[in-house]
Amino acid sequence: MSLTEIVRLDGYIQSTYMAVYPDKLMLLDGCCRADVPMVLDYIQTKLKRPLTDLKVVVVTHMHPDHAGGANALRRATGCLLVSADKDKQWYAGIGGHTMHLIDIALAHFVANRKQRPRKLLWYPAYLKPDVRVKDKDRIPSFEDWQVLETPGHTDRDLSLFHTPTRQVYTADLIIKLRHKFVAPFPVHYPKAYVDSLQKIKDLNPSNVMMAHGCELVIDQQTFDALIERAPKKPRTIKDTIKHKIKGGKGTVKDY
């Protein structure tokens, strides 16, 4: 059956999108742990559907506002978790676990800045997806959605392209802050990030759904400006600290 609509849910610190079909539902990202009750209530109360209608939750990358609710949603609904086909966990090793703690702290920082009440955001650092996907793969049971690998923010970022309507969900590839578009923080792989922006630009999408922002038409000139202003070097917590030590003004804007 064809897509009925894509709804945007106001998550704890991000927008979360749900693809609604007459017989099934797909969450385009794994949201925050704090968002799980809201998502389940929306399915049951607003859509008046059983929780088992949620068939797939995609995890575009492992940050707290994209993976934090995934395991809890799987337990509650029996959905499949779909994520990037990577041999190594993003938060692997001692350094990875440290980064996991830092990323949760950053999520709390963003929530505080948004004046959100403090909530529990802890979630497992390791993800065991039911389905691993690569570039150009189709989502199981949702074959009208194509996976696009769009790394840069991390090494495993995914975007999701609804081919019939040419709408694309780009997760954290593009951030909308007030009246301007900016790169996310962090950017671990700047060259890959530029390539990912170019990939989305080349799609000429009808609509771009952003996790930090909303759904908007982004014209070619705006994509060109984003590519021009994209970080030329990695922009991470470590690099920001080094910059501050040297007397710079590093900033943390958003995920």
Residue pairs with C-beta under 8 A, 6 or more apart in sequence:
1 21
1 22
1 23
1 24
2 21
2 144
2 164
3 19
3 20
3 21
3 144
3 162
3 164
3 165
4 20
4 21
4 22
5 20
6 17
6 18
6 19
6 20
6 28
6 162
6 167
6 209
6 215
7 17
7 18
7 20
8 15
8 16
8 17
8 209
8 214
8 215
9 15
9 16
9 17
9 18
9 31
9 35
9 38
9 39
9 42
11 31
11 32
11 35
11 38
11 65
12 31
12 32
12 34
12 35
12 65
12 111
12 116
12 119
12 121
13 32
13 65
13 107
13 110
13 111
13 114
13 116
13 255
14 29
14 31
14 32
14 65
14 66
14 211
14 212
14 255
15 209
15 210
15 211
15 212
15 213
15 214
16 27
16 28
16 29
16 31
16 35
16 39
16 211
17 27
17 28
17 29
17 169
17 209
17 215
18 25
18 26
18 27
18 28
18 39
18 42
19 25
19 26
19 27
19 28
19 142
19 145
19 162
20 47
23 53
24 53
24 55
24 141
24 142
25 43
25 47
25 49
25 53
25 54
25 55
26 54
26 55
26 56
26 57
26 58
26 139
26 142
26 145
27 39
27 54
27 56
27 57
27 58
27 73
27 79
28 58
28 60
28 160
28 169
28 209
29 57
29 58
29 59
29 60
29 66
29 169
29 171
29 211
30 57
30 58
30 59
30 60
30 66
30 67
30 68
30 69
30 70
30 73
30 81
31 39
31 65
31 66
31 68
31 69
31 70
31 73
32 64
32 65
32 68
32 69
32 107
32 119
32 121
33 64
33 68
33 69
33 72
33 119
33 120
33 121
33 122
33 123
34 68
34 69
34 119
34 120
34 121
35 68
35 69
36 69
36 72
36 73
36 76
39 69
39 73
40 51
40 73
40 76
40 77
43 49
43 50
43 51
43 53
43 54
44 50
44 51
47 53
51 76
51 77
52 77
52 78
54 73
54 77
54 79
55 79
55 80
55 141
55 142
56 79
56 80
56 81
56 82
56 139
56 140
56 141
56 142
57 70
57 73
57 74
57 79
57 80
57 81
57 82
58 81
58 82
58 83
58 139
58 158
58 160
59 66
59 67
59 70
59 81
59 82
59 83
59 127
59 129
60 66
60 83
60 157
60 158
60 159
60 160
60 169
60 171
60 172
61 67
61 84
61 90
61 153
61 154
61 156
61 157
61 158
61 171
61 172
62 89
62 90
62 91
62 125
62 127
62 154
62 156
63 103
63 107
63 154
63 172
63 255
64 103
64 104
64 106
64 107
64 121
64 123
64 255
65 107
65 110
65 211
65 255
66 171
66 172
66 211
66 255
67 123
67 127
68 107
68 121
68 123
69 123
70 81
70 123
70 127
71 81
71 123
71 124
71 127
73 79
74 80
74 81
74 130
80 130
80 131
80 140
81 127
81 128
81 129
81 130
81 131
82 129
82 130
82 131
82 132
82 133
82 139
82 140
83 127
83 129
83 131
83 132
83 133
83 156
83 158
84 132
84 133
84 134
84 149
84 156
84 157
84 158
85 132
85 133
85 134
86 132
86 155
86 156
89 96
89 125
89 126
89 127
90 96
90 154
90 155
90 156
91 97
91 99
91 100
91 125
91 126
96 125
97 125
99 237
100 125
102 237
104 121
104 122
104 123
106 237
106 252
106 255
107 121
107 255
108 118
108 121
109 252
110 254
110 255
111 118
111 119
111 121
112 118
131 140
133 139
133 147
133 158
134 147
134 149
135 147
135 148
135 149
136 146
136 147
136 148
137 146
137 147
138 144
138 145
138 146
138 147
139 145
139 146
139 147
139 160
144 162
144 163
144 164
145 160
145 161
145 162
145 163
146 160
146 161
146 162
146 163
147 158
147 159
147 160
147 161
148 158
148 159
148 160
148 161
148 168
148 199
148 200
149 156
149 157
149 158
149 196
150 157
150 158
150 159
150 170
150 171
150 173
150 196
150 199
150 200
151 157
151 189
151 192
151 193
151 196
152 173
152 187
152 188
152 189
152 190
152 192
152 193
152 194
152 195
152 196
152 197
153 171
153 172
153 173
153 184
153 186
153 187
153 188
153 193
154 188
154 189
155 188
155 189
155 192
157 171
157 172
157 173
157 196
158 171
159 168
159 169
159 170
159 171
159 173
159 196
159 200
160 168
160 169
161 167
161 168
161 169
161 203
161 205
162 168
165 206
165 207
166 203
166 204
166 205
166 206
166 207
167 205
167 206
167 207
167 208
167 209
167 215
168 200
168 203
168 205
168 207
168 208
168 209
169 209
169 211
170 200
170 208
170 209
170 210
170 211
171 210
171 211
172 184
172 211
172 212
172 255
173 184
173 193
173 196
173 197
173 200
173 210
174 181
174 182
174 183
174 184
174 197
174 200
174 208
174 210
174 213
174 218
174 226
175 181
175 182
175 183
175 184
175 210
175 212
175 213
175 253
175 254
176 210
176 212
176 213
176 214
176 216
177 212
177 213
177 253
177 254
181 218
181 222
181 225
181 226
182 229
182 253
183 193
183 226
183 229
183 230
183 231
183 235
184 212
184 253
184 254
184 255
185 235
185 251
185 252
185 253
185 254
185 255
186 234
186 235
186 236
186 237
187 193
187 230
187 231
187 234
187 235
187 236
188 234
188 236
189 234
190 230
190 231
190 232
190 233
190 234
190 235
193 230
193 231
194 227
194 230
197 223
197 226
197 227
197 230
198 223
198 227
200 208
200 223
201 220
201 223
201 224
201 227
204 220
205 218
206 217
207 215
207 216
207 217
208 215
208 216
208 217
208 218
209 215
210 216
211 255
212 254
212 255
233 239
237 252
239 250
240 250
240 251
240 252
241 250
243 249
243 250
244 250
